[in-house]
Each structure stands twice: as structure tokens, then as C-alpha cells.
């Protein structure tokens, strides 16, 4: 007796031999069954048609820059496109194609198209992304410019504008640009001081030659200029303070101390502002001088502790005994703790340098698998960075991403009770958006990847509105549609968008996203198979298409396009897309069969073939081409019945229903009745969720029974 596993493999090979593995380049599914799907003519692909008009098809796994040859040297009868290069226009099509992509990403609507921002389904009850949703994801319009753009302050004389630019640079971690702006501000401030002093000297000179009555008016003018001098001098002291902050951020403590002392000198000698008057600016400057004095005195000791910790860490090697490794890691943490205590006593625990030490300690606790301690220390560091440097500083974004990666890998163990790991991870990625965008800009690969992660996590939560919005923002951040055609990340995101839109039945948008995804899949094949991601890049593997998933992804994209064309009544294009996906499904299934794949892998391959046959059969059925439709549904039913698990599935019920409807159209009422009755039995077995489809089958079944009764009983009544 044949075991179920070998029986499924045997049936697969028998059905393939009858319906697929022809040696003359044809199949049993009609002359167009193995056409190469084009969809849009300008995508640069053509199906090769011989003189007799029979589609010879093309192999889908070739390199478009070369002559494409079929697998196995052409034994399946497939041929490639015409000889010579077959490179599509940049962006996957002509200007109209690129305009469609821009409209799709920008949320506009093109003429004759129901596409809107978000997704619209067949019932026109789709959603539109709200302004709140876009704001939550940090999405701004193309016309909006970020305040973080570098501004040239050379020649600027308005000191307030200069200081605002310098503050923006400092908040984004651009310390060199900030210092350059502060130097310009200092030059302008000194010029103001000199100008006011000259005017004050002129007023005093005139006062000596005036009579007492006029001299009183001049003394009032003198007092106004003295107040102006105090104001502009205080501005000079403020700039000195700000320059000290820049030096302090660069860990140049001696220079910082010198700048703070210059500020204090201006306050004392020019502004006549002193500590005993409870002046907050003077008090703060004096404390800065004292703090930097302690920092300078302890710098060598703190530096020695950090160097010692780094030296101990270098002694930790891969494959080291776990106990020895833990001892060394504990020693590193203890040394860094001593450095942190010293930093708290000198520059303060709220200083960014102390936050950096906390980040180091958190990383070593992570290596020790003490995840709760690592999270606590990194969170404390993020708070210090945010309070000291501002929410848009790159250190805030980097530290938040570090925390998100910990939750991604170990969130189940460290998430608070009642909190979902994915929710914590998503919240952290969203928090990291603004500081990274402020630093890197709207169009940057890191921003694109971050948006892709957010889209992936929203998709896991089932929030398809925000998922699609984030994916579209990701593509814009990558520079679509003008990005590198071989960018695997961009291609992967287009695939995810097409999958989401297919689930939402937004067929107009599926065509735009699906065509772009298909073009990039074909274009990027060599890059995918030649790129090996390191084992540590698990975050990208959740989204990225790899060599292991390439064929399945290509299959699902073609299936989505086929279903979109069916729903939009483009049956010829639907047949081309479904035919190519069927060819790919056969190749994957036969490859799994020859490799003696495990039962689950073989069943998945057979399921792909069945679904490709079903969709192709549906396209033929809607075109009223009943013979080729029958030759799609019959082998799919035979494959489903090759396994006890598959013969009771909804796929089997769907095929039986299609066969019942097809035989009804062929006026074979007895066969139609049998298929529909079996279809209803499977729908009932699989629960009430599918009662709508079951109701349609019941209606067809009743029609068939009436016709069958009338045609069989009428001759007896006439007799």
C-alpha cells in the first residue's frame, strides 16, 4: 500500500506529466497558458510568439540584461525574450508609469482612477489616512522644509537669527556648524559693543561743552546708551557661555572652562553683574566654571577608568568559557560604574557624558543577558540625552533604536505585564523617527528602513491603514521612483504593499504597486541571489526578500496581479499573469518533489499549484472559455484529493463549486448537482464563516436540481 506522503508526490508528478510537461512547448491549458506576463508594454518585456501564434512563453527567473534561457537548458519548451538587451525605462516604465507611481505615493488621484491616499476597496468604503495618522508617523508634505537644514550665517548681521541657527545646529549634534555660527554671533556682538561705546564717548564729549540746561538732556541720552551697552555686553557673555557648551559637548573641558570664565569676566567687569545680587545668569556661569575645573582635574582619572574597561573587554573572546566570560563582563561593568560615580561627582549625572557611560553599561548587561538592567540603564540615558541635548538630537534617536532592538529580540521576557512586545517596539521606533529625520533628513536609507519597520509592526497589529501609510513613507524616504532599481529593500517594500492591498481588495492600487514590485523582482534577481545578509541582521530579514523566499514572492505577486485583472475584467492580462504564476508553481512543486522535501513543504508547493490553477480557471470561466477552464479545475481537484488533509479544505470546496458552476454552464446537470452537493458539504464542515459562499452554492444547486428534474421527467409525462 502506498503511504499518503508518497501518494501525494506520485499524483503531483502524474498530473504534471499530463498537463504541464509537454515536449513541444505547449500545455493543456490553451495557447496562452504559458505567456510571459507584461501588464504594461513599456515595462520592457514581451512574450515570444511563434509564427503559428502559439505562446512559447518565457522563463521568469532569468536576467533581463541577457538572453533569458529556460531552466535545465530549455527542456520544458520555454523560450526567452528577443535577443539583445531588454532593459526597461528607469522606474519600471515610461513617464506615465512614473507619474502613476508618484500619484500612488503622494496620495493624489489620477484621471479615470479611484485611487486615493490609503486604500479603496470594491465597495468604495475604503479609508483615507487622517492628518492625525500622518502626524503620528512624522509624515510631512513635500513642501515642508525642516528647520534643521544647514543655513549659511556668513554675512548675517542679525544676532538673534544667528543664535537661532546655532541653537538648531547644536540640537542636531552638528557641533562644528554650531561653533562656526557662535563665532559669527560673537563678531556681530563685539561690533555692537564697539558701536555703542563709540556713541557713549561721543555723548560724554558733547556734554562737556553744553550749558547746564542742555546737559541734563544729554545725561538722559548717556544713561540710555549705558543701558544699551549693558545689554549688548550681556549678549557677548551669553555667546561665550554658548561656545563653552559646544566645547563641553566636544569634551574639550579646558576650552569650555576658558569660555565660561570669559563670560563671567564680562558679567563682572562690563555688565557689573555679580553673584551676591542673585543673578541667575551669573550664578549659572560660575557653577559652570567650577564644574569644568573639577572635570579638568578628574579627566585623567576618568579617562584611565574607561581605558581600563575597554582593555578588559578586549580580553573577551568568542567561544570563551561562560564563567570566565561572565567574570570579565562583571569586571568591565564594575570599572564603568566607578567611572560613572566619578562623572557624577564632577560634571554631574545629568551630563551627556554620564549618559554615554550608562549606554556602555547597558550594552554589557545585555551581553550578560541581564535584559531588565540593560533596559533600565538605556532608558535613563535616553532621558538624560533628551533633557540635556533636546528631543531631536541624534543621540536620542540612536539610543532609542538601541532600546527598540532589545525589545525586538527579547521583548517577551522584559515587556511589562499586560504589554505586548510589538507595541513596545513600535512605540520606540516611532519615538526614534523625529530625531533621526531631523538629523538625516526626509530622504535617507535609514529613515526608509525605520518607516518599513513601523509598517511591518502595524501590519502585525492588523492596522492596515497605518501600515500602508508607513510603507509609502518608507518608499519616499528611499527616493522612489528614482531610487536604485537593484535596491532589495525598496523592492521588498513594494511587495509588502502589493500584498496588503490585495488583502484589502484595492485592485486599482494593486496594479500600480504590483507592476512596480514585479519589475523590481525581475530586475533584482541577481542582486538577491548574490547577496548574503549577516546572521545578525534579523530586523531586515523580517521585511526583506531573500533567495529562499524569492520564488514564492514572485508567485504571490503574479497571483495578486492576476486577481486584480480578473476583478477589473482585464481577462487577457489576467490569463497571462496567472499562466506565468502557474508555470512557476509547477517548477517549485516538481523541484520539491525531486528533492524529497518534507510533507509540509510538498503540501505547500501543491497548494500553490492548486491556487494558480484555480485563478487561471476562473479567468477562462469568466471569458466563457469552458474547455480550458475545465482543464484547470480538474487537475486542481485531483491534486487536492491526493492528500487527506487537503481534500477537506476550503480550497477543495472552492474548486468543487467552480466545477459545479462550469457544468451548469455546459448543461451537464447531473455532474453539476454532484459537485455542488459535495461543495456544500465541505463548506458546512468548515464552519459558518463561509455561509455567504455556501448560500451561492445552494442557489446554484437548487437551480440545477430543478433543471435536472424537468429534463428527466418531461419525456415520461409526454409518454
Phi, psi and omega in degrees: 000138183278132179289155181303321182296311181289331178295319179297318179293321180294314179298318179302313182291325178292315179295320178298320180297323182281323191247345187235313190275064174274147181268351182261010178085005179248170176226175181275009185254015179105167188290338181259011189296330185243031175291153179271122187293130179253305179079296176237127188301322185284002177289351172092015181236147178220146170275136182275125182239129183279181185299331181277357178088000181277131181291122176271340176077173173223152177281135188273354185256014184274176177266123187290346179276358180228172173294125183275130179243151181288156177300147177070023177075022174090020181292338180275356178087007181275151179232164182265182177290174181305154183294158181096169182295146182228058187269123178289167175295154182300136181092000175091013180171194180274192183297325179295321177296316180294323177297322178296321178293317179297319177296318180298316182284330183273348176088007177280184178231131179271161182296136179074015183228136181272009184294132175231173173297127186101222186219140174238127181264184185298332183271003179058033175247036185285182183247159173236132182298129181280163177297326178295318178299316181294321179294323180297331180265004177071030182267124179242160181289161182296335183282345183281132177252143181279144178290351182276359181297140180295132180241144181270120182259003179294127180089351179285135181246351178275108187294328179297318178296319181297315181294326178294318177297316180298320179296320177298314179299316182295322180291340179260009178078012179267073189294325180295315178294323179297316181295322178297320179293321179294325176295321176295319178298320179297319179297317179293319181296317178296322177298321177295319179298313181297319180297315180293319178300316180298319179292323178295320178296320180295320179296317179295324180293319180291330183296330182291334185258011184253156175287164185303323182294315180288330181297327178298319178296322180292325178295325175297319178295323179297318179296323178296319179291327177295321176295322177296322179295319177298322182293310182290328177292320176299325177296323177297317179297321179297319180293320176302316178300315181295322176295325175297323177298317180298314178300321181294320178295330177274006181061031175258077192291326179294316177295321179297316179300319180296319179294317178297321179293323176298319179296317180295324178296319178295317178301316184286309192274325183260315184273347182055043179247128188229163183296323184292349179268011181055044178275116185297323181295317180292316179300316180296320180294319179296320178296323177297319178297315180296319181295317180291331175295316176296321180296319179294319182292329183259003187299315182297319181292317179294319179297321180295321179295318179294320178294323178295317179297319178295321179295320178295319181297327180293340180279351179276121184240159176294139179081005179292150176307134187299321180293317178296320179298316181294322178299314180295319179296319177298323179293321177298313181297318180298320179295316178294328176296320178295320177296321180294320178298319180293321177296323178295322182285334186255291183269346176104146181289342180269010181276144178304330178297319176296322178297321177298322177294321176299321178299316179299316179297319178299320179297319180289327174294326176296317178297331178275003180064027174261075192291323179298317178295320179299315180297317181299315182290320180290323176298318178297320179295319179299318178298318179296313179301314183296318181287324185274324188249345183100156185292341183261008181288142182301331179297327177295314180295315181296318181292324178293320176296322177299317179293321179297322180294328177293316178294328179295320184273326188225024185296330180299325183276336189243353180293142177301152181302134181084000180251133179282137178304315181296325178295318178296315180297316180297317180300320181290319178297320178295320178297329182282346185300304188299310180299324180287321177295322179296329181274314188266337183100170183289326183252103182197144184299323180295322177292320177299316179294321180296317176297323179297319177298319180296318177298319179297317182289322175295325176296320177296328178282349181087007178270086187288334179299305180289330178298310180295320179299317179292319179297319178295319176298326178297315180297320178295324178292328176283348178096019178294148002269020183257011181284173180299126182296341180262014178285109185293325180295317179298314179301317182297322180292320176300321178298315181297321179296316179298321178296315180297317181293326177296317178298329179270358179060035177269078194293323178300317180285331177300321180297318180294307182292321181294319178297317180294318179297318182294318178300314182290326177299314180293321184289326189263008186303312182298320180295322180294314184283346179258357182255125176247115178284140175299154182297340183279347184272056181293332182296320181285329182295339177292333185248324191286142173279131180243177179297331179287329183256001187299307185297317179297323179292317177299319178299310183294326178294316176297321177296319179297317178295321177299314179295322178298316179294323177298314181294332179263010175066027174265075193289326180296313178293325178298317180296322179296313180296316181293324180294317179293320178295325177294317178301316180295320179297318177300314182298318180292320181292315180293326176296319178294325180292316180292330181276004182053049181296159178295164187302318182295317180295320179294317179298320178297321179293318178296320179299321176300315180299316181300314183291325175294318177297318179301313184291321177295318177298322178296320178298316177296320183296317180291336175274000181065031172261085193286326182295308178294331176296319179297322180284355170267317185286323183295311178294329178294321177293322179295321178292321180295323182279002177281351182224136180296325179292321186280333184287353178248012184273170177292333175300318179294319178299318180297318179295319178297319177296319178295320178295323177297315179295319180297316179291332173296317178295328179276002178063031174258083194288324180295313178296319179299318180298318181295315181295316182293322178297317178293324177298314180298323180298318180289322177298318179296322181293328182270007172103177187278351182301330184256029183292336178293312176297320180298322179297320177296320178294322178299317180298313179297321181297318179295320177299316181297316181299319180295315179296317181297316179297316183296317184286332181273329183270338183300317178299323179293319180295320179293325180292000000 
